[in-house]
C-alpha cells in the first residue's frame, strides 16, 4: 500500500475533497515517471491472466463475427436467429470486454441472444504511443457514432438500444446527449452520470487527483488505473474481494466464477491519457454532464433536453456507481421516460461493480426486467 499512498499524494485542485499532503503535486504530475514502471506491470498481469486461462478459467465466448471497425473500436455481431430489437453493448474502455460473456452461465450476451435480440458489442481498441490523442469527443461521439451506424447498416436501419456498463455507460449517455435521434433507448448498468452526490467518497477521491499540472502522457497503463481505483476505494476493490471470497468459500460454482473474474481483472489494457484527464477533470471534478454544462465540440449536453427513454440498473452496494450517481440526472429529465431499478448486490461476483453483469440473482431477477423494458420501448 506504500505505492498507493504515494500515488494519491496531495494535490492543489480547487474543491478537492480527498486529504492533502504537503509537497504532493497529484497523480498526473508523476504519470510520465511511473509509466515505464507500470507498462511491464501490464505485461506481467496479462501473463497471469493467460496462466489462469490455461488452467481452465478463461472465457467461453459466444460465436460472433467482426463486421466493422474504426481507429478506436471493432464491432462484434453475435450469431443467432433472433429478429427482435437491435442492441449495442458498450463496455468500459478500462480492461477488456470479456466480462460481458465469461461463460454460458455468466453472460449478458447470451441473455440477450436468448431473448431474441440482435446483439452487437463494441470492442475498444487500446491506444498506442503516437496515436492521435482522443478524449471524450473521440470515444463518446466519433467512435460510438461509427458503431451505431454500423449496427443500423447490419439490421436494415434499426435504431439500437445502447446498453453501457460503468464508464462505457457514461460515454453512452454523452453520446445520447449528442445524437439521441439515432437510438431507441439507453440502459445504464452501474454507470455514473453524476459525481457531486457521492456519499461513498469514490468520485471525490478520484477528482482530487486531477491536478492542474496534468501529464502529457498519451497512453496510461492499465495497471496504474487499477491501482488508482484501489486507492480511491480500498473497501470496494481490496477488502470487498476478501469478504466476497470468504462468503462463497463453500460454493464451488461461485469459486469458479470468482477465478474467471480474477483472470479477467488481470487482463490489463492501457487507456488514452487525454480521455483519463477529461473524465477526471470535466466529469468527476466539474460534474458537467449532470449539471448540463458539458460541451463536446460546441454542443452542450443538457439532461433537461433529453427525450430518449432511459433505464438505469443500480447496485445499492456499489461504491463506484451508487444510486445517487444516476438519480439527479434522471430527475433533471422531466420530459423523458426514465426508470431506476435498484438491485441490492450479492456475493460471488468479486466486485459489487460487476454484480449487474455477472450476479446469479441479477440474472434471475434484474435481467428479466431489463429485457422487458427493452422490448417495451422497441415494439
Residue pairs with C-beta under 8 A, 6 or more apart in sequence:
3 227
4 227
4 230
4 231
4 234
5 231
7 27
7 30
7 34
7 224
7 227
7 228
7 231
8 18
8 27
8 205
8 208
8 209
8 231
8 232
9 21
9 24
9 25
9 26
9 27
9 30
10 19
10 20
10 21
10 22
10 23
10 24
10 25
10 26
11 18
11 20
11 24
11 25
11 26
11 27
11 208
11 209
11 210
11 211
12 25
12 26
12 211
12 212
13 26
13 207
13 208
13 210
13 211
13 212
13 285
15 285
16 204
16 207
16 208
16 285
17 201
17 204
17 205
17 207
17 208
18 201
18 204
18 205
18 208
18 209
20 208
25 211
25 213
26 208
26 209
26 210
26 211
26 213
27 209
27 211
27 228
28 209
28 210
28 211
28 213
28 214
28 215
28 217
28 277
29 211
29 213
29 214
29 215
30 215
31 215
31 217
31 220
31 224
31 273
32 215
32 216
32 217
34 224
35 217
35 219
35 220
35 221
35 224
38 221
38 223
38 224
39 221
39 270
41 221
41 223
41 224
41 268
42 221
42 222
42 223
42 268
42 269
42 270
45 222
45 223
45 266
45 267
45 268
46 266
46 267
46 268
48 263
48 266
49 263
49 264
49 266
49 267
52 58
52 259
52 262
52 263
52 266
53 59
53 263
57 256
57 259
57 260
57 262
57 263
58 260
58 263
59 98
59 101
59 102
59 103
59 260
59 264
60 102
60 103
60 104
61 98
61 101
61 109
62 78
62 79
62 101
62 107
62 109
62 110
62 113
63 78
63 79
64 76
64 77
64 78
64 79
64 121
65 76
65 77
65 79
66 74
66 75
66 76
66 77
67 75
67 76
67 77
67 120
67 150
67 154
68 74
68 75
68 146
68 147
68 150
68 153
68 154
69 75
69 125
70 142
70 143
70 146
70 147
71 125
71 131
71 132
71 134
71 143
72 124
72 125
72 127
72 134
72 138
72 139
72 142
72 143
73 122
73 123
73 124
73 125
73 143
73 146
73 147
74 122
74 123
74 125
75 120
75 121
75 122
75 123
75 147
75 150
75 151
76 120
76 121
76 122
76 123
77 118
77 119
77 120
77 154
78 109
78 113
78 119
78 120
78 121
80 113
80 118
80 119
82 113
82 115
82 116
82 117
82 118
82 119
83 116
83 118
84 115
84 116
84 117
84 118
84 375
84 378
85 117
85 118
85 158
85 160
85 161
85 184
85 374
85 375
85 378
86 117
86 118
86 120
86 151
86 152
86 155
86 158
86 159
86 160
86 161
86 184
87 112
87 117
87 118
87 119
87 120
87 160
87 161
87 162
87 163
87 374
88 120
88 121
88 122
88 147
88 148
88 151
88 160
88 161
88 162
88 163
89 97
89 100
89 108
89 109
89 112
89 119
89 120
89 121
89 122
89 163
89 164
90 121
90 122
90 144
90 147
90 162
90 163
90 164
90 165
90 168
90 169
90 171
90 172
91 97
91 99
91 100
91 121
91 122
91 123
91 124
91 164
91 165
91 166
91 168
92 165
92 166
92 167
92 168
92 169
93 124
93 139
93 167
93 168
93 171
93 269
93 271
93 272
93 275
94 166
94 167
94 222
94 225
94 269
94 271
95 222
95 264
95 265
95 267
95 268
95 269
96 264
96 267
96 269
97 121
97 122
97 123
97 124
98 264
98 267
99 261
99 264
99 354
99 357
99 358
100 107
100 108
100 109
100 121
100 165
100 357
101 107
101 108
101 109
101 110
101 121
102 257
102 260
102 261
102 264
102 358
103 257
103 260
104 110
105 253
105 257
106 257
106 260
106 358
106 363
108 163
108 357
108 367
109 119
109 121
111 363
111 367
111 371
112 119
112 371
113 119
115 371
115 374
115 375
117 371
117 374
118 154
118 155
118 158
120 147
120 150
120 151
120 154
120 160
122 143
122 144
122 147
122 168
124 143
124 269
126 269
126 270
126 271
127 134
127 218
127 219
127 270
127 271
127 272
128 219
129 218
129 219
130 218
131 218
131 219
131 272
133 218
133 272
133 273
133 274
134 142
134 143
134 272
134 274
134 275
135 272
135 274
135 275
135 277
135 278
136 171
136 174
136 275
136 278
136 279
136 282
136 294
136 296
137 296
137 297
138 272
138 274
138 275
139 171
139 272
139 275
140 171
140 172
140 174
140 175
140 178
140 296
141 174
141 175
141 178
141 179
141 296
141 297
144 162
144 171
144 172
144 175
145 175
145 179
145 182
148 160
148 162
148 175
148 179
148 182
148 183
149 182
151 158
151 160
152 158
152 159
152 160
152 182
158 184
159 182
159 183
159 184
160 183
160 184
161 183
161 184
161 185
161 186
161 187
161 374
161 377
161 378
162 172
162 175
162 176
162 183
162 185
162 186
162 187
163 169
163 172
163 186
163 187
163 189
163 370
164 170
164 171
164 172
164 173
164 186
164 187
164 188
164 189
164 191
165 189
165 190
165 191
165 356
165 357
166 189
166 190
166 191
166 192
166 320
166 321
166 353
167 191
167 279
168 191
169 187
169 188
169 189
169 190
169 191
169 192
169 193
170 191
170 192
170 193
170 279
170 283
170 289
172 186
172 188
172 191
173 186
173 188
173 191
173 193
173 289
173 329
174 289
174 294
174 296
174 301
176 183
176 186
176 306
176 308
176 310
177 289
177 294
177 301
177 302
177 303
177 306
178 296
178 299
178 301
180 306
180 307
180 308
183 308
184 309
184 377
184 378
185 308
185 309
185 310
185 311
185 373
185 374
185 377
185 378
186 308
186 309
186 310
186 311
187 310
187 311
187 312
187 313
187 370
187 373
187 374
188 310
188 311
188 312
188 313
188 326
189 312
189 313
189 356
189 357
190 313
190 314
190 315
190 318
190 320
190 321
190 353
190 354
190 355
190 356
191 312
191 321
191 325
191 326
192 203
192 320
192 321
192 325
192 326
193 289
193 290
193 325
193 326
193 329
194 287
194 289
194 290
194 324
194 325
194 326
194 327
194 328
194 329
195 203
195 207
195 283
195 284
195 285
195 287
195 290
195 325
196 203
196 287
196 290
196 291
196 328
197 324
197 325
197 327
197 328
198 204
198 322
198 324
198 325
199 322
199 324
200 233
200 236
200 319
200 320
200 322
201 233
201 319
202 232
202 233
202 236
202 319
202 320
203 284
203 325
205 231
205 232
205 233
206 228
206 232
206 280
206 284
207 280
207 281
207 284
207 285
209 228
209 232
209 280
210 277
210 280
210 281
210 284
210 285
214 277
214 281
215 273
215 277
216 273
217 273
218 272
218 273
218 274
219 270
219 271
219 272
219 273
220 270
220 271
220 272
220 273
220 276
221 268
221 270
222 268
222 269
222 270
222 271
223 268
225 271
225 276
226 265
226 268
229 237
229 320
230 237
230 238
233 319
233 320
235 319
236 318
236 319
236 320
236 351
236 352
236 353
237 351
240 350
240 351
240 352
241 350
241 351
244 258
244 347
244 348
244 349
244 350
244 351
245 258
247 347
247 348
248 254
248 255
248 258
248 347
248 348
249 255
251 348
253 348
254 347
254 348
257 348
257 349
257 358
258 348
258 349
258 350
261 349
261 350
261 351
261 354
261 358
262 350
265 350
265 351
282 288
282 294
283 289
283 294
286 293
288 294
288 295
289 301
289 303
289 329
290 303
290 328
290 329
290 332
292 300
292 301
292 302
292 303
292 304
292 332
293 300
294 300
294 301
295 301
303 329
303 330
303 332
303 333
304 332
304 333
304 334
304 335
306 333
306 336
307 335
307 336
308 336
309 336
309 337
309 338
309 377
310 330
310 333
310 336
310 337
310 338
310 339
311 338
311 339
311 340
311 341
311 370
311 373
312 326
312 330
312 338
312 339
312 340
312 341
313 341
313 343
313 356
313 366
313 370
314 321
314 322
314 323
314 325
314 326
314 340
314 341
314 342
314 343
315 321
315 322
315 343
315 344
315 345
315 352
315 353
315 355
315 356
316 322
316 323
316 342
316 343
316 344
316 345
317 344
317 345
317 352
317 355
318 345
318 352
318 353
318 355
319 352
320 352
320 353
321 353
323 340
323 342
326 340
327 340
330 338
330 340
337 377
339 373
341 366
341 369
341 370
343 355
343 356
343 359
343 361
343 362
343 365
343 366
345 352
345 355
345 359
346 355
346 359
346 360
346 361
346 362
348 359
348 360
349 355
349 358
349 359
355 362
356 362
356 366
359 366
